[in-house]
């Protein structure tokens, strides 16, 4: 599965914000969700066209939607079609994107907070 390519990025971002698990098994597939100590991951609806699978940890869904909208509107965040990775900053979050068959998998992190989503490539 292509999500396995993202595992190193997710692990690196988790290490930046602290690691833990909510124990609820609400992560992708059958893996447990990774969250900062005392935090929990949750899925959210995204209101930004071309994005899906929004997940937040340590923040509310509306914060996640704001970061996704900021990421989508910032030209520095989108990767050219030939690029395999992208990086930018949005509203105090460092966002890293990795190309997958499904689109660009984006993880945005700040201390004790993370936001991830999938953006379709144009």
Secondary structure, 3 states (H helix, E strand, C coil): CCHHHHHHHHHHHHHHHCCCECCCCCCCCCCCCECCCCCCEEEECCCCCCEEEEEEECCCHHHHHHHHHHHHHCHHHCCCCCCCEEEEEECCEEEEEEEECCEEEEEEEECCEEEEEEECCC
